[in-house]
Amino acid sequence: MTKTELIKAVAAETGLTNKDAAAALDAALGIISRTLAEEGKVQLTGFGTFLTKERAAHLGRNLSTGEPVEVPAHRVVQFKAGKLLKGMVNPGADAEEG
């Protein structure tokens, strides 16, 4: 699903205009992005948690030349799906685990 398709789906689901749905989605994504940059965690109960994690500097490899490349320490964004989302994506998984 693309952002445009998501905007249309939100508009259809909520009765908002496409313009209002786009503004709401842009606002939500902006807030999530800023919060991750500043605080490192956004938890949406039932959906999942966006969080940032520190990655240590390490030696990588240039895939084109095979030369070693020093990759500096940096932060990465991770997403951990919540229980409800996991259940929707993989129905019946809990029954198989037990």
mmCIF file as gemmi writes it, N, C-alpha and C atoms, coordinates in Angstrom:
data_model
loop_
_atom_site.group_PDB
_atom_site.id
_atom_site.type_symbol
_atom_site.label_atom_id
_atom_site.label_alt_id
_atom_site.label_comp_id
_atom_site.label_asym_id
_atom_site.label_entity_id
_atom_site.label_seq_id
_atom_site.pdbx_PDB_ins_code
_atom_site.Cartn_x
_atom_site.Cartn_y
_atom_site.Cartn_z
_atom_site.occupancy
_atom_site.B_iso_or_equiv
_atom_site.pdbx_formal_charge
_atom_site.auth_seq_id
_atom_site.auth_asym_id
_atom_site.pdbx_PDB_model_num
ATOM 1 N N . MET Axp A 1 ? 0.843 -1.175 0 1 0 ? 1 A 1
ATOM 2 C CA . MET Axp A 1 ? 0 0 0 1 0 ? 1 A 1
ATOM 3 C C . MET Axp A 1 ? 0.888 1.238 0 1 0 ? 1 A 1
ATOM 4 N N . THR Axp A 2 ? 0.582 2.172 -0.855 1 0 ? 2 A 1
ATOM 5 C CA . THR Axp A 2 ? 1.329 3.423 -0.923 1 0 ? 2 A 1
ATOM 6 C C . THR Axp A 2 ? 0.705 4.456 0.016 1 0 ? 2 A 1
ATOM 7 N N . LYS Axp A 3 ? 1.392 5.562 0.205 1 0 ? 3 A 1
ATOM 8 C CA . LYS Axp A 3 ? 0.867 6.628 1.053 1 0 ? 3 A 1
ATOM 9 C C . LYS Axp A 3 ? -0.449 7.155 0.479 1 0 ? 3 A 1
ATOM 10 N N . THR Axp A 4 ? -0.526 7.317 -0.842 1 0 ? 4 A 1
ATOM 11 C CA . THR Axp A 4 ? -1.756 7.8 -1.475 1 0 ? 4 A 1
ATOM 12 C C . THR Axp A 4 ? -2.91 6.845 -1.229 1 0 ? 4 A 1
ATOM 13 N N . GLU Axp A 5 ? -2.646 5.553 -1.343 1 0 ? 5 A 1
ATOM 14 C CA . GLU Axp A 5 ? -3.686 4.554 -1.083 1 0 ? 5 A 1
ATOM 15 C C . GLU Axp A 5 ? -4.112 4.576 0.379 1 0 ? 5 A 1
ATOM 16 N N . LEU Axp A 6 ? -3.154 4.777 1.28 1 0 ? 6 A 1
ATOM 17 C CA . LEU Axp A 6 ? -3.472 4.861 2.702 1 0 ? 6 A 1
ATOM 18 C C . LEU Axp A 6 ? -4.338 6.083 2.992 1 0 ? 6 A 1
ATOM 19 N N . ILE Axp A 7 ? -4.022 7.201 2.373 1 0 ? 7 A 1
ATOM 20 C CA . ILE Axp A 7 ? -4.821 8.418 2.549 1 0 ? 7 A 1
ATOM 21 C C . ILE Axp A 7 ? -6.252 8.18 2.083 1 0 ? 7 A 1
ATOM 22 N N . LYS Axp A 8 ? -6.419 7.551 0.94 1 0 ? 8 A 1
ATOM 23 C CA . LYS Axp A 8 ? -7.763 7.257 0.42 1 0 ? 8 A 1
ATOM 24 C C . LYS Axp A 8 ? -8.513 6.308 1.345 1 0 ? 8 A 1
ATOM 25 N N . ALA Axp A 9 ? -7.81 5.321 1.9 1 0 ? 9 A 1
ATOM 26 C CA . ALA Axp A 9 ? -8.451 4.37 2.814 1 0 ? 9 A 1
ATOM 27 C C . ALA Axp A 9 ? -8.876 5.054 4.108 1 0 ? 9 A 1
ATOM 28 N N . VAL Axp A 10 ? -8.028 5.938 4.635 1 0 ? 10 A 1
ATOM 29 C CA . VAL Axp A 10 ? -8.369 6.683 5.853 1 0 ? 10 A 1
ATOM 30 C C . VAL Axp A 10 ? -9.567 7.579 5.58 1 0 ? 10 A 1
ATOM 31 N N . ALA Axp A 11 ? -9.58 8.24 4.441 1 0 ? 11 A 1
ATOM 32 C CA . ALA Axp A 11 ? -10.701 9.112 4.081 1 0 ? 11 A 1
ATOM 33 C C . ALA Axp A 11 ? -11.995 8.307 3.988 1 0 ? 11 A 1
ATOM 34 N N . ALA Axp A 12 ? -11.94 7.15 3.36 1 0 ? 12 A 1
ATOM 35 C CA . ALA Axp A 12 ? -13.134 6.309 3.216 1 0 ? 12 A 1
ATOM 36 C C . ALA Axp A 12 ? -13.613 5.786 4.568 1 0 ? 12 A 1
ATOM 37 N N . GLU Axp A 13 ? -12.68 5.413 5.425 1 0 ? 13 A 1
ATOM 38 C CA . GLU Axp A 13 ? -13.016 4.841 6.734 1 0 ? 13 A 1
ATOM 39 C C . GLU Axp A 13 ? -13.591 5.878 7.692 1 0 ? 13 A 1
ATOM 40 N N . THR Axp A 14 ? -13.103 7.114 7.599 1 0 ? 14 A 1
ATOM 41 C CA . THR Axp A 14 ? -13.479 8.136 8.575 1 0 ? 14 A 1
ATOM 42 C C . THR Axp A 14 ? -14.487 9.152 8.066 1 0 ? 14 A 1
ATOM 43 N N . GLY Axp A 15 ? -14.674 9.22 6.751 1 0 ? 15 A 1
ATOM 44 C CA . GLY Axp A 15 ? -15.556 10.236 6.186 1 0 ? 15 A 1
ATOM 45 C C . GLY Axp A 15 ? -14.857 11.572 5.99 1 0 ? 15 A 1
ATOM 46 N N . LEU Axp A 16 ? -13.559 11.626 6.235 1 0 ? 16 A 1
ATOM 47 C CA . LEU Axp A 16 ? -12.794 12.844 5.988 1 0 ? 16 A 1
ATOM 48 C C . LEU Axp A 16 ? -12.576 13.011 4.485 1 0 ? 16 A 1
ATOM 49 N N . THR Axp A 17 ? -12.252 14.231 4.088 1 0 ? 17 A 1
ATOM 50 C CA . THR Axp A 17 ? -11.854 14.442 2.702 1 0 ? 17 A 1
ATOM 51 C C . THR Axp A 17 ? -10.439 13.903 2.543 1 0 ? 17 A 1
ATOM 52 N N . ASN Axp A 18 ? -10.031 13.654 1.297 1 0 ? 18 A 1
ATOM 53 C CA . ASN Axp A 18 ? -8.665 13.204 1.055 1 0 ? 18 A 1
ATOM 54 C C . ASN Axp A 18 ? -7.66 14.221 1.587 1 0 ? 18 A 1
ATOM 55 N N . LYS Axp A 19 ? -7.972 15.513 1.433 1 0 ? 19 A 1
ATOM 56 C CA . LYS Axp A 19 ? -7.077 16.567 1.899 1 0 ? 19 A 1
ATOM 57 C C . LYS Axp A 19 ? -6.924 16.516 3.42 1 0 ? 19 A 1
ATOM 58 N N . ASP Axp A 20 ? -8.046 16.355 4.137 1 0 ? 20 A 1
ATOM 59 C CA . ASP Axp A 20 ? -7.994 16.285 5.598 1 0 ? 20 A 1
ATOM 60 C C . ASP Axp A 20 ? -7.308 15.006 6.07 1 0 ? 20 A 1
ATOM 61 N N . ALA Axp A 21 ? -7.563 13.899 5.386 1 0 ? 21 A 1
ATOM 62 C CA . ALA Axp A 21 ? -6.912 12.636 5.744 1 0 ? 21 A 1
ATOM 63 C C . ALA Axp A 21 ? -5.409 12.738 5.524 1 0 ? 21 A 1
ATOM 64 N N . ALA Axp A 22 ? -4.996 13.377 4.427 1 0 ? 22 A 1
ATOM 65 C CA . ALA Axp A 22 ? -3.567 13.564 4.152 1 0 ? 22 A 1
ATOM 66 C C . ALA Axp A 22 ? -2.924 14.426 5.225 1 0 ? 22 A 1
ATOM 67 N N . ALA Axp A 23 ? -3.612 15.486 5.644 1 0 ? 23 A 1
ATOM 68 C CA . ALA Axp A 23 ? -3.082 16.368 6.691 1 0 ? 23 A 1
ATOM 69 C C . ALA Axp A 23 ? -2.947 15.606 8.003 1 0 ? 23 A 1
ATOM 70 N N . ALA Axp A 24 ? -3.94 14.786 8.351 1 0 ? 24 A 1
ATOM 71 C CA . ALA Axp A 24 ? -3.896 14.007 9.588 1 0 ? 24 A 1
ATOM 72 C C . ALA Axp A 24 ? -2.764 12.982 9.541 1 0 ? 24 A 1
ATOM 73 N N . LEU Axp A 25 ? -2.611 12.301 8.413 1 0 ? 25 A 1
ATOM 74 C CA . LEU Axp A 25 ? -1.542 11.313 8.281 1 0 ? 25 A 1
ATOM 75 C C . LEU Axp A 25 ? -0.171 11.979 8.341 1 0 ? 25 A 1
ATOM 76 N N . ASP Axp A 26 ? -0.011 13.092 7.635 1 0 ? 26 A 1
ATOM 77 C CA . ASP Axp A 26 ? 1.264 13.822 7.665 1 0 ? 26 A 1
ATOM 78 C C . ASP Axp A 26 ? 1.597 14.285 9.081 1 0 ? 26 A 1
ATOM 79 N N . ALA Axp A 27 ? 0.586 14.755 9.807 1 0 ? 27 A 1
ATOM 80 C CA . ALA Axp A 27 ? 0.803 15.2 11.186 1 0 ? 27 A 1
ATOM 81 C C . ALA Axp A 27 ? 1.235 14.021 12.06 1 0 ? 27 A 1
ATOM 82 N N . ALA Axp A 28 ? 0.547 12.896 11.936 1 0 ? 28 A 1
ATOM 83 C CA . ALA Axp A 28 ? 0.876 11.726 12.747 1 0 ? 28 A 1
ATOM 84 C C . ALA Axp A 28 ? 2.293 11.228 12.44 1 0 ? 28 A 1
ATOM 85 N N . LEU Axp A 29 ? 2.642 11.145 11.171 1 0 ? 29 A 1
ATOM 86 C CA . LEU Axp A 29 ? 3.977 10.677 10.799 1 0 ? 29 A 1
ATOM 87 C C . LEU Axp A 29 ? 5.054 11.655 11.266 1 0 ? 29 A 1
ATOM 88 N N . GLY Axp A 30 ? 4.763 12.949 11.185 1 0 ? 30 A 1
ATOM 89 C CA . GLY Axp A 30 ? 5.706 13.95 11.662 1 0 ? 30 A 1
ATOM 90 C C . GLY Axp A 30 ? 5.943 13.852 13.156 1 0 ? 30 A 1
ATOM 91 N N . ILE Axp A 31 ? 4.872 13.648 13.912 1 0 ? 31 A 1
ATOM 92 C CA . ILE Axp A 31 ? 4.973 13.511 15.365 1 0 ? 31 A 1
ATOM 93 C C . ILE Axp A 31 ? 5.767 12.26 15.726 1 0 ? 31 A 1
ATOM 94 N N . ILE Axp A 32 ? 5.485 11.148 15.052 1 0 ? 32 A 1
ATOM 95 C CA . ILE Axp A 32 ? 6.219 9.903 15.303 1 0 ? 32 A 1
ATOM 96 C C . ILE Axp A 32 ? 7.697 10.099 14.997 1 0 ? 32 A 1
ATOM 97 N N . SER Axp A 33 ? 8.002 10.72 13.865 1 0 ? 33 A 1
ATOM 98 C CA . SER Axp A 33 ? 9.4 10.931 13.467 1 0 ? 33 A 1
ATOM 99 C C . SER Axp A 33 ? 10.147 11.811 14.463 1 0 ? 33 A 1
ATOM 100 N N . ARG Axp A 34 ? 9.531 12.925 14.857 1 0 ? 34 A 1
ATOM 101 C CA . ARG Axp A 34 ? 10.174 13.835 15.815 1 0 ? 34 A 1
ATOM 102 C C . ARG Axp A 34 ? 10.364 13.165 17.172 1 0 ? 34 A 1
ATOM 103 N N . THR Axp A 35 ? 9.373 12.403 17.605 1 0 ? 35 A 1
ATOM 104 C CA . THR Axp A 35 ? 9.468 11.727 18.895 1 0 ? 35 A 1
ATOM 105 C C . THR Axp A 35 ? 10.579 10.688 18.881 1 0 ? 35 A 1
ATOM 106 N N . LEU Axp A 36 ? 10.709 9.942 17.79 1 0 ? 36 A 1
ATOM 107 C CA . LEU Axp A 36 ? 11.794 8.969 17.688 1 0 ? 36 A 1
ATOM 108 C C . LEU Axp A 36 ? 13.147 9.662 17.715 1 0 ? 36 A 1
ATOM 109 N N . ALA Axp A 37 ? 13.247 10.787 17.034 1 0 ? 37 A 1
ATOM 110 C CA . ALA Axp A 37 ? 14.514 11.524 16.997 1 0 ? 37 A 1
ATOM 111 C C . ALA Axp A 37 ? 14.877 12.074 18.377 1 0 ? 37 A 1
ATOM 112 N N . GLU Axp A 38 ? 13.887 12.516 19.14 1 0 ? 38 A 1
ATOM 113 C CA . GLU Axp A 38 ? 14.138 13.143 20.436 1 0 ? 38 A 1
ATOM 114 C C . GLU Axp A 38 ? 14.162 12.149 21.589 1 0 ? 38 A 1
ATOM 115 N N . GLU Axp A 39 ? 13.169 11.261 21.637 1 0 ? 39 A 1
ATOM 116 C CA . GLU Axp A 39 ? 12.995 10.383 22.791 1 0 ? 39 A 1
ATOM 117 C C . GLU Axp A 39 ? 13.316 8.923 22.504 1 0 ? 39 A 1
ATOM 118 N N . GLY Axp A 40 ? 13.189 8.511 21.252 1 0 ? 40 A 1
ATOM 119 C CA . GLY Axp A 40 ? 13.564 7.161 20.884 1 0 ? 40 A 1
ATOM 120 C C . GLY Axp A 40 ? 12.5 6.098 21.008 1 0 ? 40 A 1
ATOM 121 N N . LYS Axp A 41 ? 11.235 6.45 21.365 1 0 ? 41 A 1
ATOM 122 C CA . LYS Axp A 41 ? 10.225 5.403 21.521 1 0 ? 41 A 1
ATOM 123 C C . LYS Axp A 41 ? 8.817 5.967 21.317 1 0 ? 41 A 1
ATOM 124 N N . VAL Axp A 42 ? 8.022 5.252 20.517 1 0 ? 42 A 1
ATOM 125 C CA . VAL Axp A 42 ? 6.601 5.558 20.338 1 0 ? 42 A 1
ATOM 126 C C . VAL Axp A 42 ? 5.85 4.243 20.456 1 0 ? 42 A 1
ATOM 127 N N . GLN Axp A 43 ? 4.97 4.13 21.466 1 0 ? 43 A 1
ATOM 128 C CA . GLN Axp A 43 ? 4.228 2.91 21.71 1 0 ? 43 A 1
ATOM 129 C C . GLN Axp A 43 ? 2.76 3.128 21.365 1 0 ? 43 A 1
ATOM 130 N N . LEU Axp A 44 ? 2.245 2.321 20.45 1 0 ? 44 A 1
ATOM 131 C CA . LEU Axp A 44 ? 0.842 2.356 20.055 1 0 ? 44 A 1
ATOM 132 C C . LEU Axp A 44 ? 0.217 1.039 20.501 1 0 ? 44 A 1
ATOM 133 N N . THR Axp A 45 ? -0.478 1.067 21.624 1 0 ? 45 A 1
ATOM 134 C CA . THR Axp A 45 ? -1.024 -0.144 22.23 1 0 ? 45 A 1
ATOM 135 C C . THR Axp A 45 ? -1.856 -0.925 21.228 1 0 ? 45 A 1
ATOM 136 N N . GLY Axp A 46 ? -1.587 -2.216 21.128 1 0 ? 46 A 1
ATOM 137 C CA . GLY Axp A 46 ? -2.297 -3.1 20.219 1 0 ? 46 A 1
ATOM 138 C C . GLY Axp A 46 ? -1.679 -3.147 18.833 1 0 ? 46 A 1
ATOM 139 N N . PHE Axp A 47 ? -0.986 -2.097 18.435 1 0 ? 47 A 1
ATOM 140 C CA . PHE Axp A 47 ? -0.369 -2.057 17.108 1 0 ? 47 A 1
ATOM 141 C C . PHE Axp A 47 ? 1.104 -2.434 17.198 1 0 ? 47 A 1
ATOM 142 N N . GLY Axp A 48 ? 1.854 -1.697 18.019 1 0 ? 48 A 1
ATOM 143 C CA . GLY Axp A 48 ? 3.266 -2.009 18.16 1 0 ? 48 A 1
ATOM 144 C C . GLY Axp A 48 ? 4.047 -0.826 18.693 1 0 ? 48 A 1
ATOM 145 N N . THR Axp A 49 ? 5.363 -1.002 18.738 1 0 ? 49 A 1
ATOM 146 C CA . THR Axp A 49 ? 6.252 0.013 19.283 1 0 ? 49 A 1
ATOM 147 C C . THR Axp A 49 ? 7.36 0.318 18.292 1 0 ? 49 A 1
ATOM 148 N N . PHE Axp A 50 ? 7.517 1.607 17.994 1 0 ? 50 A 1
ATOM 149 C CA . PHE Axp A 50 ? 8.658 2.082 17.219 1 0 ? 50 A 1
ATOM 150 C C . PHE Axp A 50 ? 9.706 2.499 18.232 1 0 ? 50 A 1
ATOM 151 N N . LEU Axp A 51 ? 10.959 2.097 18.041 1 0 ? 51 A 1
ATOM 152 C CA . LEU Axp A 51 ? 12.005 2.492 18.962 1 0 ? 51 A 1
ATOM 153 C C . LEU Axp A 51 ? 13.322 2.644 18.215 1 0 ? 51 A 1
ATOM 154 N N . THR Axp A 52 ? 14.227 3.381 18.828 1 0 ? 52 A 1
ATOM 155 C CA . THR Axp A 52 ? 15.546 3.535 18.236 1 0 ? 52 A 1
ATOM 156 C C . THR Axp A 52 ? 16.55 2.735 19.052 1 0 ? 52 A 1
ATOM 157 N N . LYS Axp A 53 ? 17.575 2.268 18.369 1 0 ? 53 A 1
ATOM 158 C CA . LYS Axp A 53 ? 18.608 1.464 19.003 1 0 ? 53 A 1
ATOM 159 C C . LYS Axp A 53 ? 19.959 1.956 18.514 1 0 ? 53 A 1
ATOM 160 N N . GLU Axp A 54 ? 20.922 1.99 19.418 1 0 ? 54 A 1
ATOM 161 C CA . GLU Axp A 54 ? 22.277 2.398 19.057 1 0 ? 54 A 1
ATOM 162 C C . GLU Axp A 54 ? 23.004 1.229 18.405 1 0 ? 54 A 1
ATOM 163 N N . ARG Axp A 55 ? 23.639 1.48 17.284 1 0 ? 55 A 1
ATOM 164 C CA . ARG Axp A 55 ? 24.473 0.479 16.624 1 0 ? 55 A 1
ATOM 165 C C . ARG Axp A 55 ? 25.927 0.908 16.792 1 0 ? 55 A 1
ATOM 166 N N . ALA Axp A 56 ? 26.767 0.01 17.227 1 0 ? 56 A 1
ATOM 167 C CA . ALA Axp A 56 ? 28.184 0.308 17.43 1 0 ? 56 A 1
ATOM 168 C C . ALA Axp A 56 ? 28.898 0.432 16.082 1 0 ? 56 A 1
ATOM 169 N N . ALA Axp A 57 ? 30.008 1.141 16.085 1 0 ? 57 A 1
ATOM 170 C CA . ALA Axp A 57 ? 30.834 1.218 14.88 1 0 ? 57 A 1
ATOM 171 C C . ALA Axp A 57 ? 31.348 -0.183 14.561 1 0 ? 57 A 1
ATOM 172 N N . HIS Axp A 58 ? 31.445 -0.487 13.28 1 0 ? 58 A 1
ATOM 173 C CA . HIS Axp A 58 ? 31.946 -1.803 12.889 1 0 ? 58 A 1
ATOM 174 C C . HIS Axp A 58 ? 32.568 -1.733 11.497 1 0 ? 58 A 1
ATOM 175 N N . LEU Axp A 59 ? 33.251 -2.781 11.139 1 0 ? 59 A 1
ATOM 176 C CA . LEU Axp A 59 ? 33.884 -2.859 9.837 1 0 ? 59 A 1
ATOM 177 C C . LEU Axp A 59 ? 32.929 -3.542 8.876 1 0 ? 59 A 1
ATOM 178 N N . GLY Axp A 60 ? 32.548 -2.833 7.815 1 0 ? 60 A 1
ATOM 179 C CA . GLY Axp A 60 ? 31.673 -3.391 6.79 1 0 ? 60 A 1
ATOM 180 C C . GLY Axp A 60 ? 32.47 -3.67 5.534 1 0 ? 60 A 1
ATOM 181 N N . ARG Axp A 61 ? 31.76 -3.908 4.435 1 0 ? 61 A 1
ATOM 182 C CA . ARG Axp A 61 ? 32.427 -4.201 3.183 1 0 ? 61 A 1
ATOM 183 C C . ARG Axp A 61 ? 31.687 -3.524 2.046 1 0 ? 61 A 1
ATOM 184 N N . ASN Axp A 62 ? 32.43 -2.858 1.173 1 0 ? 62 A 1
ATOM 185 C CA . ASN Axp A 62 ? 31.848 -2.264 -0.023 1 0 ? 62 A 1
ATOM 186 C C . ASN Axp A 62 ? 31.47 -3.408 -0.952 1 0 ? 62 A 1
ATOM 187 N N . LEU Axp A 63 ? 30.186 -3.552 -1.268 1 0 ? 63 A 1
ATOM 188 C CA . LEU Axp A 63 ? 29.73 -4.679 -2.065 1 0 ? 63 A 1
ATOM 189 C C . LEU Axp A 63 ? 30.242 -4.635 -3.498 1 0 ? 63 A 1
ATOM 190 N N . SER Axp A 64 ? 30.532 -3.458 -4.013 1 0 ? 64 A 1
ATOM 191 C CA . SER Axp A 64 ? 31.021 -3.335 -5.384 1 0 ? 64 A 1
ATOM 192 C C . SER Axp A 64 ? 32.489 -3.737 -5.507 1 0 ? 64 A 1
ATOM 193 N N . THR Axp A 65 ? 33.317 -3.297 -4.551 1 0 ? 65 A 1
ATOM 194 C CA . THR Axp A 65 ? 34.76 -3.515 -4.661 1 0 ? 65 A 1
ATOM 195 C C . THR Axp A 65 ? 35.282 -4.576 -3.704 1 0 ? 65 A 1
ATOM 196 N N . GLY Axp A 66 ? 34.523 -4.892 -2.687 1 0 ? 66 A 1
ATOM 197 C CA . GLY Axp A 66 ? 34.974 -5.843 -1.686 1 0 ? 66 A 1
ATOM 198 C C . GLY Axp A 66 ? 35.904 -5.234 -0.645 1 0 ? 66 A 1
ATOM 199 N N . GLU Axp A 67 ? 36.186 -3.941 -0.77 1 0 ? 67 A 1
ATOM 200 C CA . GLU Axp A 67 ? 37.075 -3.256 0.16 1 0 ? 67 A 1
ATOM 201 C C . GLU Axp A 67 ? 36.405 -3.095 1.523 1 0 ? 67 A 1
ATOM 202 N N . PRO Axp A 68 ? 37.173 -3.227 2.613 1 0 ? 68 A 1
ATOM 203 C CA . PRO Axp A 68 ? 36.609 -2.967 3.936 1 0 ? 68 A 1
ATOM 204 C C . PRO Axp A 68 ? 36.273 -1.484 4.103 1 0 ? 68 A 1
ATOM 205 N N . VAL Axp A 69 ? 35.173 -1.215 4.791 1 0 ? 69 A 1
ATOM 206 C CA . VAL Axp A 69 ? 34.724 0.157 5.021 1 0 ? 69 A 1
ATOM 207 C C . VAL Axp A 69 ? 34.347 0.293 6.491 1 0 ? 69 A 1
ATOM 208 N N . GLU Axp A 70 ? 34.83 1.352 7.134 1 0 ? 70 A 1
ATOM 209 C CA . GLU Axp A 70 ? 34.477 1.612 8.53 1 0 ? 70 A 1
ATOM 210 C C . GLU Axp A 70 ? 33.076 2.228 8.572 1 0 ? 70 A 1
ATOM 211 N N . VAL Axp A 71 ? 32.152 1.553 9.248 1 0 ? 71 A 1
ATOM 212 C CA . VAL Axp A 71 ? 30.789 2.057 9.411 1 0 ? 71 A 1
ATOM 213 C C . VAL Axp A 71 ? 30.723 2.699 10.794 1 0 ? 71 A 1
ATOM 214 N N . PRO Axp A 72 ? 30.443 4.013 10.864 1 0 ? 72 A 1
ATOM 215 C CA . PRO Axp A 72 ? 30.432 4.69 12.169 1 0 ? 72 A 1
ATOM 216 C C . PRO Axp A 72 ? 29.224 4.263 13.02 1 0 ? 72 A 1
ATOM 217 N N . ALA Axp A 73 ? 29.325 4.516 14.318 1 0 ? 73 A 1
ATOM 218 C CA . ALA Axp A 73 ? 28.198 4.255 15.214 1 0 ? 73 A 1
ATOM 219 C C . ALA Axp A 73 ? 27.018 5.122 14.783 1 0 ? 73 A 1
ATOM 220 N N . HIS Axp A 74 ? 25.813 4.575 14.879 1 0 ? 74 A 1
ATOM 221 C CA . HIS Axp A 74 ? 24.622 5.318 14.475 1 0 ? 74 A 1
ATOM 222 C C . HIS Axp A 74 ? 23.385 4.7 15.121 1 0 ? 74 A 1
ATOM 223 N N . ARG Axp A 75 ? 22.29 5.432 15.041 1 0 ? 75 A 1
ATOM 224 C CA . ARG Axp A 75 ? 21.007 4.948 15.57 1 0 ? 75 A 1
ATOM 225 C C . ARG Axp A 75 ? 20.175 4.388 14.426 1 0 ? 75 A 1
ATOM 226 N N . VAL Axp A 76 ? 19.429 3.319 14.712 1 0 ? 76 A 1
ATOM 227 C CA . VAL Axp A 76 ? 18.524 2.729 13.731 1 0 ? 76 A 1
ATOM 228 C C . VAL Axp A 76 ? 17.127 2.665 14.335 1 0 ? 76 A 1
ATOM 229 N N . VAL Axp A 77 ? 16.122 2.661 13.495 1 0 ? 77 A 1
ATOM 230 C CA . VAL Axp A 77 ? 14.737 2.557 13.938 1 0 ? 77 A 1
ATOM 231 C C . VAL Axp A 77 ? 14.29 1.107 13.82 1 0 ? 77 A 1
ATOM 232 N N . GLN Axp A 78 ? 13.651 0.615 14.864 1 0 ? 78 A 1
ATOM 233 C CA . GLN Axp A 78 ? 13.101 -0.737 14.862 1 0 ? 78 A 1
ATOM 234 C C . GLN Axp A 78 ? 11.604 -0.665 15.133 1 0 ? 78 A 1
ATOM 235 N N . PHE Axp A 79 ? 10.884 -1.707 14.727 1 0 ? 79 A 1
ATOM 236 C CA . PHE Axp A 79 ? 9.46 -1.817 15.015 1 0 ? 79 A 1
ATOM 237 C C . PHE Axp A 79 ? 9.204 -3.184 15.596 1 0 ? 79 A 1
ATOM 238 N N . LYS Axp A 80 ? 8.52 -3.211 16.735 1 0 ? 80 A 1
ATOM 239 C CA . LYS Axp A 80 ? 8.109 -4.47 17.344 1 0 ? 80 A 1
ATOM 240 C C . LYS Axp A 80 ? 6.593 -4.512 17.313 1 0 ? 80 A 1
ATOM 241 N N . ALA Axp A 81 ? 6.048 -5.48 16.598 1 0 ? 81 A 1
ATOM 242 C CA . ALA Axp A 81 ? 4.602 -5.601 16.463 1 0 ? 81 A 1
ATOM 243 C C . ALA Axp A 81 ? 3.967 -5.964 17.796 1 0 ? 81 A 1
ATOM 244 N N . GLY Axp A 82 ? 2.788 -5.384 18.055 1 0 ? 82 A 1
ATOM 245 C CA . GLY Axp A 82 ? 2.029 -5.695 19.256 1 0 ? 82 A 1
ATOM 246 C C . GLY Axp A 82 ? 1.256 -6.998 19.099 1 0 ? 82 A 1
ATOM 247 N N . LYS Axp A 83 ? 0.721 -7.474 20.187 1 0 ? 83 A 1
ATOM 248 C CA . LYS Axp A 83 ? 0.023 -8.754 20.211 1 0 ? 83 A 1
ATOM 249 C C . LYS Axp A 83 ? -1.175 -8.788 19.25 1 0 ? 83 A 1
ATOM 250 N N . LEU Axp A 84 ? -1.971 -7.718 19.231 1 0 ? 84 A 1
ATOM 251 C CA . LEU Axp A 84 ? -3.135 -7.694 18.345 1 0 ? 84 A 1
ATOM 252 C C . LEU Axp A 84 ? -2.726 -7.726 16.877 1 0 ? 84 A 1
ATOM 253 N N . LEU Axp A 85 ? -1.701 -6.964 16.51 1 0 ? 85 A 1
ATOM 254 C CA . LEU Axp A 85 ? -1.227 -6.954 15.13 1 0 ? 85 A 1
ATOM 255 C C . LEU Axp A 85 ? -0.661 -8.314 14.743 1 0 ? 85 A 1
ATOM 256 N N . LYS Axp A 86 ? 0.121 -8.907 15.631 1 0 ? 86 A 1
ATOM 257 C CA . LYS Axp A 86 ? 0.661 -10.242 15.352 1 0 ? 86 A 1
ATOM 258 C C . LYS Axp A 86 ? -0.469 -11.238 15.114 1 0 ? 86 A 1
ATOM 259 N N . GLY Axp A 87 ? -1.518 -11.143 15.923 1 0 ? 87 A 1
ATOM 260 C CA . GLY Axp A 87 ? -2.653 -12.04 15.78 1 0 ? 87 A 1
ATOM 261 C C . GLY Axp A 87 ? -3.401 -11.854 14.463 1 0 ? 87 A 1
ATOM 262 N N . MET Axp A 88 ? -3.501 -10.606 13.998 1 0 ? 88 A 1
ATOM 263 C CA . MET Axp A 88 ? -4.17 -10.345 12.731 1 0 ? 88 A 1
ATOM 264 C C . MET Axp A 88 ? -3.345 -10.858 11.541 1 0 ? 88 A 1
ATOM 265 N N . VAL Axp A 89 ? -2.027 -10.698 11.643 1 0 ? 89 A 1
ATOM 266 C CA . VAL Axp A 89 ? -1.139 -11.104 10.556 1 0 ? 89 A 1
ATOM 267 C C . VAL Axp A 89 ? -0.997 -12.626 10.509 1 0 ? 89 A 1
ATOM 268 N N . ASN Axp A 90 ? -0.99 -13.247 11.672 1 0 ? 90 A 1
ATOM 269 C CA . ASN Axp A 90 ? -0.753 -14.675 11.764 1 0 ? 90 A 1
ATOM 270 C C . ASN Axp A 90 ? -1.806 -15.328 12.651 1 0 ? 90 A 1
ATOM 271 N N . PRO Axp A 91 ? -3.069 -15.419 12.162 1 0 ? 91 A 1
ATOM 272 C CA . PRO Axp A 91 ? -4.142 -15.964 12.998 1 0 ? 91 A 1
ATOM 273 C C . PRO Axp A 91 ? -3.879 -17.427 13.371 1 0 ? 91 A 1
ATOM 274 N N . GLY Axp A 92 ? -4.186 -17.758 14.6 1 0 ? 92 A 1
ATOM 275 C CA . GLY Axp A 92 ? -4.026 -19.137 15.063 1 0 ? 92 A 1
ATOM 276 C C . GLY Axp A 92 ? -2.62 -19.483 15.493 1 0 ? 92 A 1
ATOM 277 N N . ALA Axp A 93 ? -1.691 -18.543 15.469 1 0 ? 93 A 1
ATOM 278 C CA . ALA Axp A 93 ? -0.309 -18.837 15.827 1 0 ? 93 A 1
ATOM 279 C C . ALA Axp A 93 ? -0.186 -19.193 17.307 1 0 ? 93 A 1
ATOM 280 N N . ASP Axp A 94 ? -0.99 -18.55 18.168 1 0 ? 94 A 1
ATOM 281 C CA . ASP Axp A 94 ? -0.917 -18.828 19.599 1 0 ? 94 A 1
ATOM 282 C C . ASP Axp A 94 ? -1.315 -20.27 19.898 1 0 ? 94 A 1
ATOM 283 N N . ALA Axp A 95 ? -2.29 -20.788 19.17 1 0 ? 95 A 1
ATOM 284 C CA . ALA Axp A 95 ? -2.747 -22.158 19.398 1 0 ? 95 A 1
ATOM 285 C C . ALA Axp A 95 ? -1.658 -23.168 19.045 1 0 ? 95 A 1
ATOM 286 N N . GLU Axp A 96 ? -0.848 -22.845 18.025 1 0 ? 96 A 1
ATOM 287 C CA . GLU Axp A 96 ? 0.207 -23.755 17.604 1 0 ? 96 A 1
ATOM 288 C C . GLU Axp A 96 ? 1.379 -23.741 18.568 1 0 ? 96 A 1
ATOM 289 N N . GLU Axp A 97 ? 1.644 -22.583 19.213 1 0 ? 97 A 1
ATOM 290 C CA . GLU Axp A 97 ? 2.788 -22.47 20.112 1 0 ? 97 A 1
ATOM 291 C C . GLU Axp A 97 ? 2.603 -23.279 21.384 1 0 ? 97 A 1
ATOM 292 N N . GLY Axp A 98 ? 1.354 -23.368 21.886 1 0 ? 98 A 1
ATOM 293 C CA . GLY Axp A 98 ? 1.104 -24.033 23.169 1 0 ? 98 A 1
ATOM 294 C C . GLY Axp A 98 ? 1.066 -25.471 23.02 1 0 ? 98 A 1
